[in-house]
Amino acid sequence: MPFREINSKMVEATLAPGQKLFSQRGAMLAYRGEVSFTPNIQGGQGGVASMIGRRVAGEATPLMTVEGSGTVMFGHGGHHIQVINLSGDTLYVEADRLLAFDGTLQQGTMFMGSQGGVMGMVRGQVTGQGLFTTTLKGHGAVAVMAHGGVIELPIAPGRDVHVDPQAYVAHHGEVRNKLSTAVGWRDMVGRGSGEAFQLELSGSGAVYVQASEEKL
């Protein structure tokens, strides 16, 4: 189901009987109609295997199952919200950035080390984001949260995108990621502190970048 953007920090979803969506607990702001909210203990559409994967990964952001007939408004912490529509592809996103997503999407967990080998594992340690990341696959909409708004940058063969790992929100498509070092890069270009790392994304797809290096 599509999310309607009320403003940059609030979205609204319309539910019909037989439909459901998942949201972060505490993200519901208001609703109309006959809508129920129940704690989700099976990690979304992925079931028990997904739940176990999320716990091992530290991706234990609690979810609510939202069902019924009516409209529900979502927002959380005053964060900016970006709606991403999937057409059969897979979105890779940190669990704590998920605000709400379509119940038809299949949820899973991916070990980031499998993309970029050792450098993929280093990324998790450097950024404070887990070694695992959440995947959502199928046809549907996802509302993600970010600081200061989000821009979508296309990734194409021969047109790699380099992102400050702290500003990374999510990506989709046939994309490979690699964490690389660049001496002086963060001091001269990035605004964060610590070592000079940049996330290099190549292939075909898109990456979503927030206008801040703050964590949620």
N, C-alpha and C positions, 0 to 999 in steps of 0.2 A: 504494500500500500504506500502511496506517496505521502511524504510529510509536507505540510504547507508551512512555509516560513512566515511567522507572524512578524518578527523583527530579527535582528542579528543574534538575539539571545534566547528566542523562544520559537518552538515549532508545535504544530498541531497535527494529530493523526486522526483519521476517521475510521472507526471500527464497524464492521458489519457482523452479524451472527455467523459463527464458524471461522472467523478470522482471529488471529492473535498476533501480538508483538511482544518483544522483550525490552525492558528498560532497566536502567540502573536504579537501584532502590533509592528513594528520596528524590527522583527526578520529576515525578508528577507534580504539576503546579495547580491544575484544575481540570475538571471534566464535566461533561453533560451526558445524560442518558444512563442506561443500565450497564455499567462497566465494573468488572471485578479485577482486583489486584492480588496475586498470590505469590509468595516466595518461590523462586525456582531453584530446586536442589539438584537438577540434572544437567546444569551447564548449557541450557538452551537446546536447539535442535539437534546438537551432536550427541545427546544422551550421556550415558554413564562414562563412556570412554572419553568424551570431551571433558566431563567434570573432573575425572582423574587427571587428565592432561593439564587442565587449568590449575589444579591444586599443586601438582608437581612443579609447574612453571611459576607459581606465585601469582598466577593470573586469577585471583580469587575475588574479583569484583562481584559483589552480590547482585543478582538480577531478580526482576519481578516479571511474572507472566501477566500480560494485560489482555483481557478478553471481554466480549460483550457487544453492545450496540450503542454507539455514541461517538463523541469526540473527546480527545484527551490532549491537554497541553503539557509540554515538557520543557524543562530548562534545569540548569544545575550550576550553582555557585556564581552566576553571572557570567559564565564563560560564553564565548562566541560559539555558534553552532554552524556546522557545514553539513549539508545534506548531499550524500553521494548515492547515485542510482546505479545499481549493478544490472548488467544484462547477460548473465550467465558466467561472468568472470569472478575472480576471487579478490577480495579486499584484505590486505594485511594491516592490522591496526592494534595498537596497545589497548589492553582491556580497559584501563582506567579512562580512556578517551571515548569509550562507547556511551552515548546517551540513550539511544533506543534504536531498534532495528526490526525489520519485518520478520515475522515468525516463520515465513517460508524459506528463509535463508538457512543454509546448513553451516553450523558453527563447528570450528575445530581449533587445534593448537598446533603451531609449527615451531620447531627448534630453529632459531635464527642461525645457528652455526652451520646448518645445511646450505645456507646461502652465503657463500664467501668464506667457508671454512673457518679457520682460526680467527680471522678478522671479524667474522660475523659474531663470534663469541665475545671478542674484545668489545664490540659495540655495546653489548648488554652491560658490561662492567663499567664502561666509561660513561655511558649516558644515564645509568641508573634504571634503565628500562630492562625488563627481564630478558633472559636468554631465549625465552619463548615469546611468541606473539600470537594474537588471536587471528583466526581466518574466518571470513564470512563469504560463502559462495552461493551463487544462484541468481535468481531474478527478484529484485526487491530494492528497498531503500534503507539506507543507514544514516543515522544522525550522529556525527562525531563532535567532540568538544575541543576547543583550542583557545589559547590566549591571543587576543588582539586580532582575530580574524585569520582566514585561511586563503591561500592562493593555490590553484592547481597548475602544476608545471608539467607539460607533456614530455615524455621520454621516447626517443626514436633512435633507431640504429645510427650510430655516428654522432648522435647528439645526446651525450651523457649529461646527467645533472648532478652537481655536487651540492650537498646540503649539510648545514651545521646539524649534527646529530640531535642537539637539544631542540631544534626547530622542526624536526621531523614529526609528522602526525600519522600518516598512513600512505600506502601505495597500492596500486592494482595493475594487473597486466602481467606479461611475461618479462619480469624485471629481475635483474640480478643486483645484489648489493654488496659492497665491499667497503670496509673502513680503511682509510689511508691516512697517513700522517703528512703534514706539510709544515716544516719548520717556520715558525713565525706567522703561519696563516691565521690562527685565532687572534694573535696579538694585533695583527695588521688589519684583518678583515672581520673576523667574528667578534662578538661582544662578550663572550663568556670568559670563564677563567679555566685554568688547567692546561692540559696538553693540547697540542694542535692536531685535532682529528677532523676529518670530513668524511661524510657518507657519500660514496660514489654509486649512483644508480644508472644501470645501462640496460638496453633491451628495447622493449616496446610497451608503453603504458603511460602512467602518470603518477606523480608524487604530490602529496598535499603538505604544504609547509605553512607553519604558523608564524605570525609576526612578532614572535617573542621567543626567548630561550627559557622561559619559566616553565616549571612542571606543574601539572594539575594537582 
